[in-house]
Amino acid sequence: MSDETEQPPKRARKQQLTRAGQPIDRRQRLRIPPHHVTKQTPHDRIHNWDEVYFGYTAGPAMFEAQRCIQCPAAPCTQACPIDNDIPGALAFLELGKLADAAAIFRQTSEMPELCGRLCPQEALCEGVCVIGKNAKPVAIGKLEAFLGDWDRKQRGGFPVPAPEHESGQQVAVVGAGPAGLAVAEQMRAAGHSVTVFEAWPSAGGVLRYGIPNFKTAKDIVDEKAEALCQAGVEFRFDTRVGVDVDWTALSQYDAVFLGHGASVGKRLGLDGERLARVYSATEFLVRANLSDDQLPSALWSAPDVGRNVVVVGGGDTSMDCVRSAVRLGAEQVTLLYRRTENEMMGREEERRHAREEGVIFEYLTTPVGLIKRDGAVVGVECVRMSLGEPDESGRRRPTPLPGSEFVIDCDAFVVAVGYDVGREVYGDSGIDVNDWGEVLVDEHGRTSRPGVFAGGDNVIGADLVVTALAGAHAAIPAMLEYLADLQSERALAMAAG
């Protein structure tokens, strides 16, 4: 990827930081207090869709970066799925070398401003920060987001991939989510012609259609897509491979990457899940967070939430749904989760924000039926649960408590219990998948079909933006090698013929 600044070394932290000619004092740094970013109050933010956090400016960001003690082992980098050189970036940031700091993150991430906003840092880099043993960890995520935003502002957008030469080879990318966009960028930077097939009307995948505006503004996604368009990447929207484009049509491409994610919402198996005002998480979030001109024709209006909304689920998607419902004007929003908060898989920060915004949490509770009137849901039959021995996930198995049934009135019911890929996606493609429809790949992202690679949620199941990028990064070197070998074979064949 091109850069207007000279690329700093990958391991910049090895350049000994000094202050007045002296090595850094780690003990002194441990005494530096954290510099928190400000955010909207709950009262203000429930009335708008703007991002909750205001983010760092340069001075406070430099101050916060000084809290990094430059651990030689860099556990934060080891905990990052894409191997971001976090100490290296913060070393430049604290010195005020913002362009160099941003370049460090861009060496390993195609979208640091998005990962900085969306990664569960408390479970990754910040979760192993040495500072965090006795104080607040360094605010790595928000510093990464600041640097990405600052860098884009200086450039007037994302850096545009600039190939040194055109290879004459064609690559198809299925899905314009995080993994697909990363592969499109790197393939175009290598000089290959890239066509991205996307089922939705715009690029971004989960970044646009699954994550609410109050967590990340959509203009960042727009800028990313625009940079790729400027580089020559072609997008074909409203196009589903296997439906609108036959799998055999992809054989014209020299290599194919499958990065379309996992978008089939799981169901609870309750009678009445197809009633009016019963929504899947994706349908609810898409309608709630996009304007009418951005919506597919089948989802042309905002969801009807009424006064009472009930959401079932325990991950970040369920938090996105309850917090969106609050902003849509629901008077009471209730989350049902069959275990306790200790077993929830999502971010604690998201749950805290939801509670601040008035969401009611009903733990150890599961829905067992829906009550209807005039073809629409009007209530949820629930039962209390108790926790038994651990199941295959390692979490204690919930079991119903006899006689604990009760009803919650609701005008809208949202199912946010996870996503599958769906076996029907691949049809007669010749691509091997498992029982859940996830593509089977080797460690280099190679599928059972030669020249076809895959990475992201359609390989590992619904997960994080950063793990989708990690899947793309695993496949990119193998794709480039495959294309180079293919080009060499063709050159030899031409010379011989």
Buried (B, 14 or more C-beta within 10 A) or exposed (E): BEBEEEEBEEEBBEEEBEEEEEEBEEEEBBEBEEBEBEBBEBEEBBEEBEBBBEBBEEEBBBBBBBBBBBBEEBBBBEBBBBBBBBBBBBBBBBBEBBBBBBBBBBBBBBBBBBBBBBBBBBBBBBBBBBBBEEBBBBBBBBBBBBBBBBBBEEBEBBBBBBBEEEBEBBBBBBBBBBBBBBBBBBBBBBBBBBBBBBBBBBBBBBBBBBBBBBBBBBEBBBBBBBBBBEBBBEBBEEBBBBEEBEBEEBEEBBBBBBBBBBBBBBEBEBEBBEBEBBBBBBBBBBBBBBEEEBBBEEBEEBBEBBEBBBBBBBBBBBBBBBBBBBBBEBEBBBBBBBBBEEBBBBBEBBBEBBBBBBBBBBBBBBBEBBBBEEEBBBBBBBBBBEBEEEEEEEBBBBEBEEEEEEEBBBBBBBBBBBBBBBBEBBEEBEBEBEEEBBBEBEEBBBBBBEBBBBBBBBBBBBBBBBBBBBBBBBBBEBBBEBBEEBBEEEEEEEEEE
